[in-house]
């Protein structure tokens, strides 16, 4: 009788020891690799979650950096107790700092144009990390060397960023919404519309027109005048007893077209509820008042004028700056580097500053901070007596080619990061870069204490700040 026959007769009989051992071995062969697979998968899931959190942190830091220039970043990392806004400071359990010891060349000498900032013990979704930010402006400097050179984008850039300007009082910013309303208003004007139709301008051309392509429609020119009126009250005073001064702005574009007899003034589009004509810009009272004008240069036009009528007894601190269209909001308006440089070479806006008592305002009664340096240098605006020449622009002596002494010349400052008179070299420690590349690296917790070793870096993302 065989073993199988005996098991059939004995219902309680089990496997033999040999059979059990064979079954256990087979089960082990199958289960152990599967268990290892589960463990490996779990480790990968944990690592993926950590990488995702590190990436989220890097992106948050990158977005926060874009809101500030280098000078503002240095201030936040040096004195976070005065306010730290790059990311939510509640996430930072450790310290933030500028890593000055890393801002050197191979010989240990300070390297202009490169900055390092660290964030330690940063919490993100339950995990902790260290982060290192590299800000590199060297590739945007004239005469740059290395692998990050950027064509025609130097840190003596003539463009401005109006985001950090206080817009509550004393400020007019020409927004893209205003520019869009001006185009709509011009296209709807009966005289211009009739002339365009007579000259075969199609509806498609009208629908797609931008200031960059404006000359396709308005072939004989467009000009613009920004007029600022500072009106002093005869009855109202501020808390310090100074007469109240109110600021009003008119942004007038004049379009000309064949067969249209007179230039057509356009202030916006009434259907879009955007008209800049005697627009109030707040109470600017004081013995000295700050006036900020941020606008888009009319590169396609025949003339840009900025007129300030100071109908008050106050002295003026003026900021007049041009800005560039947003590549994100209005990509059709953006000029290439070469196009921008070509336009800048021929751009020369007219600025007039009038005083209620003497006509043209004396140079000693106002200061001007501007990024119009290359547009104004070498022109003849103020004479040696502080009077105006009706045919020219500001007389700001070019320190390289004009050796004549500056007699009663206005105090002109640049907005390219240099806080000194136009043409002067920046003082030691002055931040001069507005355009730079950014590299954000997130490391494992504790990497900062080890000088950020490469093997502990989890993620790195790159970007740039264009102005």
TAHUJO-V749704 format. One line per field, one symbol per residue. ss: DSSP state (A for helix, B for strand, O for the rest). psi: psi as a letter, one per 20 degrees, with the letter a starting at -180 (. if undefined). A space follows every 50 residues. Layout:
ss: ???
psi: ???
This chain:
ss: OOAAAAAAAOOOOOOOAAAAAAAAAAAAAAAAAAAAAAAAAAAAAAAAAA AAAAAAAAAAAAAAAOOOOAAAAAAAAAOAAAOOOOOOAAABOOOBBBOA AAOBOOOOOBOOOBBBBBBBBBBBOOBBBBBBBBBBOAAAOOOOOOOOOO OOOOOOOOOBOAAAOOOOOOBBBOOAAAAAAAAAAAAAOAAAAAAAAAOO OOAAAAAOOOOOOAAAOOOOOBBBBBBBBBBBBBBBBOOOOOBBBBBBBB BBBBBOOOOOOOOBBBOBBAAAOBBOOOBBBBBOOOOBBBBBBBBBOOOO OOBBBBBBBBBOOOBBBBBBBBBOOOOOOOAAAOOOAAAAAAAAAOOOOB BBBBBOOOBBOOAAABBBBBOOAAAAOOOOOBOOOOOBOOOOOOOOOOOO OOOOOOOOOOBBBBOOOOOOBOOOOOOOOOOOOOOBBBBBBBBBOOAAAA OOOAAABBBBBBBBBOO
psi: prhhhhhhhnhjqaqrhghggggggghghggghhghgggggghhgghggg gghhgggghggghhhiiqrhghgggghhmhiippjgroiiioicrqqpmh iilraijjqpoqjpqppqpqlppoliqqrqqpppoojhijqpjqqaikpp pjnrjkqjqqojhjpojgqjppoorhggghhggghghipggggggghhjk prhghghjqrhhjhihgnijrprqpopppoppqihqqahjjqpppppqpp nppppqqpiogqqoppibohhikopnolppkrpkqrhpqpppoprpqmhi ahqppopoonlrjqqpopooqqrqqphghmhiipqrggggggghhjpnqp ppoqqhhjdppqhijqqoprkkgiihpirnfprhjjrqpiiaapnopoih iojqqookqqopqrkkiplrqpiqqqrpippjphprqpoopprqpihhij kmqhijphqpqqaqoh.
